[in-house]
Amino acid sequence: MGQSHQTRARAAAIALFAAAACGTGTTQAQPASTGSGQAYPTKPIRMIVSVPPGGPADTLARMVAPKLSEALGQTVVIDNRPGANGNIAYEMAARAAPDGYTLVQVAAGVSINPSLYREVRFDPVKDFAAITQGISVPNILIVHPSVQATSVKELIALGKSKPLNFASAGNGTSGHLAVEQFRMSSGMPLAHIPYKGGGPALAELLGGQVQALFSAALVAIPQIKAGKARALAITSAKRSRVAPEIPTVAELGFPGFDVIGWFGYLAPARTPNEIIMRLNADIVRALRGTETQDRLIALGCEPVGNTPREFAAFVSAERDKWAKVIKQANIHLD
């Protein structure tokens, strides 16, 4: 009887262990779900992009989309929806079904625009689920070679003796906000001249019509290397791999100065967390590939790839930071 009881107990223990092992394996192998129990994804996914084809933002989308398609086993279709500084794309994505089949590649404007425009029909925090930040794009403070300043300190002294013209790629761009932040931080009087894009602004600086410009590193670095513009500082919080020899504005006496362009990925609010985590893992893996990183750095961009929680906190912090700057500078666009 005792031996028979021991045999039955051993068999029961083995069966219990096997059941537990099978249960654990099943849990780990579970695919993402749409919330209805259906495996995800089962159809193509739309990636809304807030800029027209061409340029670093669209290039990023077209680098990430094929790798995401491969990882998910479904086609990722890029849907370019430019206009209104990105608001058209952001509003469309905010209204999309939260099922994982629509995501949007956003720029810094998603955090800036609610304070900049009088009528914006989305909230960058409440109406979206964060996936990950893709890249950051620092601006470089450049001046025309004729400007008698080889440092930020000398530029401020020169500007206080006679106001200088600072160009930007347009009202509400990161370059414009860098101008306003620099004005408030330094106390330097200056005239802001907005243009319709970074190209025209740079052309005016190279021609000597304006003296200074916070230009995207992508377009500034070739002009710096050619001796057509002089770099004084970079606007990121720390020195960039893109141009490590250029000091930051922060380290030159303006702690906390951090003005970057950036792009990241959001989904409509209430998208199931399992899908968000799946998209995060696959997009971050794409960003961290050696080939992708090399291409992005060559374009003047810093690859990021953080967690949904980190990106959500970043979007919220950017919204709050620029709301204060925009209010203090009294900037409004209709």
C-alpha positions as CSV (number, residue, x, y, z in Angstrom):
1,M,0.0,0.0,0.0
2,G,2.8,2.4,1.0
3,Q,4.8,1.8,-2.2
4,S,1.6,2.1,-4.3
5,H,0.8,5.4,-2.6
6,Q,4.3,6.7,-3.3
7,T,4.1,5.7,-7.0
8,R,0.8,7.5,-7.4
9,A,2.1,10.6,-5.6
10,R,5.3,10.6,-7.8
11,A,3.1,10.3,-11.0
12,A,0.8,13.1,-9.8
13,A,3.9,15.3,-9.2
14,I,5.3,14.6,-12.6
15,A,1.9,15.4,-14.3
16,L,1.6,18.6,-12.3
17,F,5.2,19.7,-13.3
18,A,4.4,18.9,-17.0
19,A,1.2,20.9,-16.9
20,A,3.0,23.8,-15.3
21,A,5.8,23.6,-17.9
22,C,3.3,23.5,-20.8
23,G,1.4,26.4,-19.3
24,T,4.5,28.5,-19.0
25,G,5.5,27.8,-22.6
26,T,2.1,28.7,-23.9
27,T,2.2,32.0,-22.1
28,Q,5.6,33.0,-23.5
29,A,4.5,32.1,-27.0
30,Q,1.3,34.1,-27.0
31,P,1.3,36.6,-29.9
32,A,0.0,40.1,-29.5
33,S,-3.8,40.4,-29.5
34,T,-6.1,43.1,-30.9
35,G,-8.2,42.8,-27.7
36,S,-10.8,40.5,-29.3
37,G,-8.6,37.4,-28.9
38,Q,-7.5,37.6,-32.5
39,A,-3.8,37.3,-33.2
40,Y,-2.0,40.5,-34.3
41,P,-1.4,41.4,-37.1
42,T,-3.7,39.9,-39.7
43,K,-3.7,42.7,-42.3
44,P,-1.5,45.5,-43.5
45,I,-0.6,48.4,-41.1
46,R,-0.8,52.1,-42.0
47,M,2.0,54.4,-40.9
48,I,0.9,58.0,-41.3
49,V,3.8,60.4,-41.8
50,S,3.4,64.1,-41.2
51,V,5.8,65.3,-43.9
52,P,5.9,65.0,-47.7
53,P,8.1,62.4,-49.4
54,G,11.8,63.2,-49.2
55,G,13.8,64.7,-46.3
56,P,15.1,63.0,-43.1
57,A,11.7,62.3,-41.5
58,D,10.3,60.5,-44.6
59,T,13.7,58.7,-45.0
60,L,13.4,57.5,-41.4
61,A,9.9,56.1,-42.1
62,R,11.1,54.3,-45.2
63,M,14.0,52.8,-43.3
64,V,11.8,51.5,-40.5
65,A,8.8,50.4,-42.4
66,P,10.4,47.5,-44.4
67,K,12.0,46.1,-41.2
68,L,8.8,46.4,-39.3
69,S,7.0,44.6,-42.2
70,E,9.5,41.8,-42.0
71,A,9.1,41.5,-38.2
72,L,5.3,41.6,-38.2
73,G,4.7,39.5,-41.3
74,Q,2.4,42.1,-42.8
75,T,3.0,45.1,-45.1
76,V,3.5,48.5,-43.5
77,V,2.1,51.1,-45.9
78,I,3.4,54.7,-45.6
79,D,0.7,57.3,-45.9
80,N,2.2,60.8,-46.3
81,R,-0.2,63.5,-44.9
82,P,1.7,66.8,-44.8
83,G,0.2,70.1,-43.9
84,A,-0.5,72.5,-41.0
85,N,2.9,71.7,-39.4
86,G,1.8,68.1,-38.9
87,N,-1.7,68.8,-37.5
88,I,-3.5,67.0,-40.4
89,A,-1.6,63.8,-39.7
90,Y,-1.9,64.0,-36.0
91,E,-5.6,64.6,-36.0
92,M,-6.2,61.8,-38.4
93,A,-4.2,59.4,-36.3
94,A,-6.0,60.5,-33.1
95,R,-9.3,59.6,-34.6
96,A,-8.2,56.2,-36.0
97,A,-9.4,52.9,-34.5
98,P,-7.2,51.8,-31.6
99,D,-6.6,48.4,-33.0
100,G,-2.9,48.5,-33.9
101,Y,-3.4,49.0,-37.6
102,T,-2.7,52.7,-37.6
103,L,0.3,54.4,-36.2
104,V,1.8,57.8,-36.9
105,Q,5.3,59.0,-37.2
106,V,5.3,62.4,-35.4
107,A,7.7,65.3,-35.2
108,A,8.3,67.7,-32.3
109,G,5.3,69.7,-33.5
110,V,2.9,67.1,-31.9
111,S,4.0,68.5,-28.5
112,I,4.4,72.2,-29.7
113,N,1.3,72.8,-31.8
114,P,-1.4,72.7,-29.1
115,S,0.2,75.8,-27.6
116,L,1.1,77.4,-30.9
117,Y,-2.2,77.2,-32.8
118,R,-5.5,78.5,-31.6
119,E,-7.5,75.4,-32.8
120,V,-5.9,72.0,-32.4
121,R,-8.2,69.0,-32.3
122,F,-5.9,66.6,-30.5
123,D,-4.0,66.3,-27.2
124,P,-0.5,64.8,-27.5
125,V,-0.8,63.0,-24.2
126,K,-4.4,62.0,-23.8
127,D,-5.2,61.1,-27.4
128,F,-2.2,58.8,-28.1
129,A,-0.4,55.8,-26.8
130,A,3.4,56.2,-27.0
131,I,5.5,53.6,-28.8
132,T,9.0,54.9,-29.0
133,Q,11.1,57.9,-30.0
134,G,12.9,57.2,-33.3
135,I,15.5,60.0,-33.6
136,S,16.6,63.3,-32.3
137,V,17.8,66.0,-34.7
138,P,20.0,68.7,-33.0
139,N,20.2,72.2,-34.4
140,I,23.5,74.0,-34.8
141,L,23.9,77.7,-34.2
142,I,25.8,79.0,-37.3
143,V,26.8,82.4,-38.4
144,H,28.0,83.9,-41.7
145,P,31.8,84.1,-41.9
146,S,31.7,87.9,-42.0
147,V,30.2,88.0,-38.5
148,Q,32.9,89.1,-36.0
149,A,32.2,86.4,-33.5
150,T,33.9,83.0,-33.0
151,S,32.0,82.0,-29.8
152,V,28.6,82.4,-28.3
153,K,29.9,84.9,-25.8
154,E,31.3,87.1,-28.6
155,L,28.0,86.8,-30.5
156,I,26.0,88.0,-27.5
157,A,28.4,90.9,-27.0
158,L,28.1,91.8,-30.7
159,G,24.3,91.5,-30.6
160,K,24.0,93.8,-27.6
161,S,26.0,96.4,-29.5
162,K,23.8,96.1,-32.6
163,P,20.8,93.8,-33.0
164,L,21.5,90.8,-35.4
165,N,19.0,89.1,-37.7
166,F,18.4,85.4,-36.8
167,A,16.7,83.3,-39.5
168,S,14.6,80.2,-39.0
169,A,12.9,77.6,-41.1
170,G,9.6,79.0,-40.2
171,N,7.3,80.0,-37.3
172,G,6.9,77.2,-34.8
173,T,9.8,75.1,-36.0
174,S,12.5,73.9,-33.5
175,G,14.8,76.5,-35.0
176,H,12.4,79.3,-34.2
177,L,11.9,78.0,-30.7
178,A,15.7,77.8,-30.3
179,V,15.8,81.5,-31.3
180,E,13.2,82.4,-28.7
181,Q,14.9,80.3,-26.0
182,F,18.3,81.9,-26.8
183,R,16.8,85.4,-26.7
184,M,15.3,84.8,-23.3
185,S,18.3,83.0,-21.9
186,S,20.9,85.5,-23.1
187,G,19.0,88.7,-22.9
188,M,20.3,89.5,-26.3
189,P,18.1,91.7,-28.6
190,L,17.6,90.2,-32.0
191,A,15.3,90.2,-35.0
192,H,13.7,86.9,-35.9
193,I,13.2,86.4,-39.7
194,P,11.1,83.3,-40.5
195,Y,11.4,81.6,-43.9
196,K,9.4,78.9,-45.6
197,G,11.7,76.0,-44.9
198,G,15.3,75.4,-43.8
199,G,16.6,75.6,-47.3
200,P,15.6,79.2,-48.0
201,A,16.8,80.2,-44.5
202,L,20.2,78.7,-45.1
203,A,20.5,80.3,-48.5
204,E,19.8,83.7,-47.0
205,L,22.5,83.1,-44.3
206,L,25.1,81.9,-46.9
207,G,24.3,85.0,-49.0
208,G,24.9,87.3,-46.0
209,Q,21.3,88.6,-45.8
210,V,21.0,87.3,-42.2
211,Q,23.7,86.9,-39.7
212,A,22.7,83.8,-37.7
213,L,20.6,80.7,-37.9
214,F,19.8,77.6,-35.8
215,S,20.0,75.1,-38.6
216,A,19.3,71.3,-38.6
217,A,22.6,69.5,-38.3
218,L,21.8,67.6,-41.5
219,V,22.1,70.7,-43.7
220,A,24.5,72.8,-41.5
221,I,27.4,70.4,-41.3
222,P,28.3,70.4,-45.1
223,Q,28.3,74.2,-45.1
224,I,30.5,74.3,-42.0
225,K,33.0,71.8,-43.5
226,A,33.1,73.9,-46.7
227,G,33.9,77.1,-44.7
228,K,30.7,78.8,-45.8
229,A,29.3,79.0,-42.3
230,R,30.8,79.1,-38.8
231,A,29.5,76.8,-36.1
232,L,29.3,78.3,-32.6
233,A,27.2,75.7,-30.6
234,I,24.8,72.8,-30.9
235,T,21.4,72.8,-29.2
236,S,21.2,69.3,-27.7
237,A,21.7,68.7,-24.0
238,K,24.9,66.9,-24.6
239,R,27.5,66.8,-27.4
240,S,26.3,64.9,-30.5
241,R,27.9,62.0,-32.2
242,V,27.1,63.9,-35.4
243,A,29.5,66.7,-34.6
244,P,31.3,65.9,-31.2
245,E,33.7,68.8,-31.7
246,I,30.9,71.5,-31.4
247,P,30.2,72.5,-27.8
248,T,26.6,72.7,-26.5
249,V,24.8,75.9,-25.8
250,A,24.2,74.5,-22.3
251,E,27.9,74.1,-21.5
252,L,28.7,77.6,-22.7
253,G,26.8,79.2,-19.8
254,F,23.2,78.4,-20.4
255,P,22.4,75.3,-18.3
256,G,19.2,73.5,-19.3
257,F,19.3,74.8,-22.9
258,D,18.0,71.8,-24.9
259,V,16.2,72.4,-28.2
260,I,16.1,69.5,-30.6
261,G,14.0,68.4,-33.5
262,W,12.8,64.8,-33.0
263,F,10.6,62.1,-34.6
264,G,8.8,59.2,-32.9
265,Y,5.9,56.8,-33.1
266,L,2.5,57.0,-31.6
267,A,-0.7,55.0,-31.8
268,P,-4.3,56.0,-31.0
269,A,-5.1,56.0,-27.3
270,R,-6.5,52.8,-26.0
271,T,-4.5,50.6,-28.4
272,P,-4.0,47.4,-26.4
273,N,-0.7,47.4,-24.4
274,E,0.3,44.0,-25.9
275,I,0.3,45.6,-29.4
276,I,2.2,48.7,-28.2
277,M,4.9,46.5,-26.6
278,R,5.2,44.4,-29.8
279,L,5.5,47.5,-32.0
280,N,8.0,49.0,-29.6
281,A,10.2,45.9,-29.6
282,D,10.2,45.6,-33.4
283,I,10.8,49.4,-34.1
284,V,13.6,49.6,-31.5
285,R,15.2,46.5,-33.0
286,A,15.1,48.2,-36.5
287,L,16.6,51.5,-35.1
288,R,19.4,49.7,-33.3
289,G,20.6,47.8,-36.4
290,T,24.2,48.8,-37.3
291,E,23.2,49.7,-40.9
292,T,20.3,51.8,-39.8
293,Q,22.3,53.6,-37.1
294,D,25.2,54.4,-39.6
295,R,22.7,55.8,-42.1
296,L,20.9,58.0,-39.6
297,I,24.1,59.4,-38.1
298,A,25.3,60.2,-41.7
299,L,22.1,62.1,-42.1
300,G,22.8,64.2,-39.0
301,C,20.3,62.3,-36.8
302,E,20.8,60.6,-33.4
303,P,19.0,57.2,-33.2
304,V,17.1,56.8,-29.9
305,G,14.7,53.8,-29.5
306,N,13.3,54.1,-25.9
307,T,10.4,52.5,-24.0
308,P,6.8,53.6,-24.3
309,R,6.9,55.0,-20.8
310,E,10.0,57.0,-21.5
311,F,8.7,58.3,-24.7
312,A,5.3,59.2,-23.1
313,A,7.1,61.2,-20.4
314,F,9.3,62.9,-23.0
315,V,6.2,64.0,-25.1
316,S,4.5,65.4,-22.0
317,A,7.7,67.2,-20.8
318,E,8.1,68.7,-24.3
319,R,4.5,69.9,-24.3
320,D,4.9,71.6,-20.9
321,K,8.3,73.1,-21.7
322,W,7.3,74.7,-25.0
323,A,3.9,75.9,-23.6
324,K,5.9,78.1,-21.2
325,V,8.3,79.4,-23.9
326,I,5.5,80.1,-26.4
327,K,3.4,82.0,-23.7
328,Q,6.4,84.1,-22.6
329,A,7.4,84.9,-26.2
330,N,3.7,85.6,-27.1
331,I,3.8,83.4,-30.3
332,H,0.5,82.4,-31.9
333,L,-0.3,81.0,-35.3
334,D,-3.9,80.8,-36.8
